Each structure stands twice: as C-alpha cells, then as structure tokens.
Amino acid sequence: MPNPLVPLALLLSVVAGLLTPASPATSKPEATHAHHATTAARAADTDPFRRHAWANYQGPQDMVWAPYQHATGARKQQLRYLAVQPKAKWFGAWIPDSQIAAKVHDYISNAQGGNADALVQMTVFRMVPWEHDACKRLPTRAEQASYKRWIDRFAAAVGSTPTAIVLQPDGPFALCAPRGSTLPSRLVAYASRVLSAQPRTSVYVETGAADWPHAGSQGGVSAAVKILVRGGIRYARGFALASTHFDATTAEIARAAALSKALAAAGYPGRKAVINTSSNGHPYEYGRYTGPDPDNPRVCPSTTTPAAKTCITLGIPPTAAVAAARWRLPAASARLAKRYVDAYLWVGRPWLYRSNQPFVMRRALDLVHSTPWH
C-alpha cells in the first residue's frame, strides 16, 4: 500500500479454522472488540498474536467503518465481513509530528475497547523521501530530525500497550538510495530500536515480498536480508512480507522460511514473519497484471475465476492459526508456516481506490462476494 501521495505502480521499477473462539466473519463488531487466542496457545508460545486478544478499531480512522454503520440489510451484512477484521492501520508523514501522539492514543483507546491487554496492530510508514523519491535524494537534516521526533512520540504514545508494528512497507526501496547510502536504512533501524524498546511491542521490519526483490537481478533472499540487517532486524521480533503485493501465500511462506534461515546464518536467529493476506485471494506476481491499471487491479468476478485471469480478492482473514486445515495449504507449506510465520495480517486495503482513498462501495462488495474465504 503506497504512501497516499505515491501510486502503487511505481513499486517494481527499482528494485484454522481460526484459533479464535469467534471468527472475524461471525463476531459482532459492536459487542466484541477482540479476537481471543486459546488458553493453551497463550501458555505455550511467546508469539504476541497468540498471547493476547486481538484489538479491533471501530471508528473513523478505518474507512470501512462509516459505510458499514450507515448500511442496511444485505449490504450491511456483506460490509460486516470487512468491518470486523482486525487491521494494521497505516501511520505516516501525513500525520504531523505535533499530532501523532494524540492519533496513536485515540486509535489504541478505541481499538482496545477497555481491554488494556488486547494487541493493537499498526503500520509505520514514516520515511521521507520514500519509494521513487528515495532513489533520487536522501533525507535532509530537517527530515531526519522530524523522522526521529515523530518516531519518539509514536513510541511514547504506545508505551506499555501490547502492539504489533509493521515497519516501513516497500522496504526494497532502501536499496536504491543515491550513491549506495545507508541513511534511510539507518533511520528505519532507529525506529526498530525505539519501538522495540517498548515493553510489549513486537516490530516486524518490512522487506518486500516473495516476488520483490525477486531472485536474479534483484538479489532475492540475499537482498531482502541486506534490507533487514541494515534496517534493524537485530532489535525486531521479525519481518513483514507482501504489504503491497499479491503473490500466493504459499510463495510468501517459502520466502519467510528462506529469510528466517538466512538471518539465522547471519547471526539473527529465531526471526518470524507476518504476511499480508488482505489482497491475495487470487494471487499473481506483481509484474504480470494484464488489466488497465495495476495500481487499482480489478476485483475478481467470482470465487471460481480462472487462475490465468489476473485480478484480486480478499485472502485468508487475519489469524494466528497459520497452518490451519481451513486454509487448504499444501502439507509442506503448512509445516513451514507453523515454524516460521507468526500471523497472517490485513495490512493492505484493497477496498480503497488504489489501496489509498477513497472507500469504493462497489469494490468492497465485490471483494466480499469473490473471496474464497468468506
């Protein structure tokens, strides 16, 4: 999902059943602010997604919420599937330094709904410049100072709140900094350190997707490891994949396993992945889209759309049950997911125009209609 000022099409040119008692599709959003992991899972695993209830924000910072609240009848029931899913909201430079603490406080308060132990998911996308601009110039001194100030205030607002943070989507752009500079990566590493220092925060540094950086000219796993090492994986619990891409969950699981092994060999053992599954219910590699606007890929017409047709729909709903039989993963993929993946999250927003804004009702309804997981 791009910065609200930058189109997604720029990205590639450079570089279970659930374990929850109530599924996102059936729990009442007005009454249930959290999705609960089993008691056994909480006792046996330090994975934050299994240790805590999952907070679910219900308010104006989620562009699905108002349309859902105002809908009636069958439309309301369809939108409900989107409204009740926990999502990793994006916070970035469009929120001024002076306002970020208040925004975070408001978001956490709403999402937790009175349960201070509920896990809040957020995405930090604060680097300026980023995406193609990051290939043209480095952050100025003023931008560096603003970045650190914003991160410090964000972290202070999080405090002791249980949080899972996806840090800096579109991570491969760090490799295109002018003259090979590591300055953008050092700033991301600063954020990883400061955020990870909060007592109940788990950071996942974003490093592209299974198809970016791809094997070959883009460097594949080796390049992704470089992004992570420079970007502060030493402080983080793990890494994030596919925040803005649509490749298959099985491909992302394989990349997660390869990255975790490579990081262990480099001296960073035990790192786990979170994988965005909001938009890959009908997967394809990013550069293979055949429609008119790759920034706003068409929604699949049905649950039986031929695999050869490039379109998007909702993927596996947010869950820590990454190897559940419900997801129909090949046995080998399920084994890898159980070992190397903490959770499937909804980081992307395919129901928005260009995954940005505004909310598009027809698009949202078609996504719910065409997903194989509803």
Secondary structure, DSSP 8 states (H G I E B T S, - for coil): ---TTS-GGGGGG-----SSSS-TTTS-TTT--EE---HHHHHH---HHHHS-EE---STTSTTHHHHHH--HHHHHHHHHHHTS---EEEETTS-TTTHHHHHHHHHHHHHTT-TTSBEEEEEE--SS-GGGGGT----HHHHHHHHHHHHHHHHHHTTS-EEEEE-SSGGGGGG-GGG--HHHHHHHHHHHHHHTSTTEEEEEE--BTTBT-SSTT-HHHHHHHHHHHTTTTTSSEEEE-SS----HHHHHHHHHHHHHHHHHTT-TT-EEEEE-SSBSS---GGG--SS-TTS--B-SSTT--TTS--BB--S-SBS-TT-GGG---HHHHHHHHHHEEEEE----TTBGGGTSSB-HHHHHHHHHH-TT-
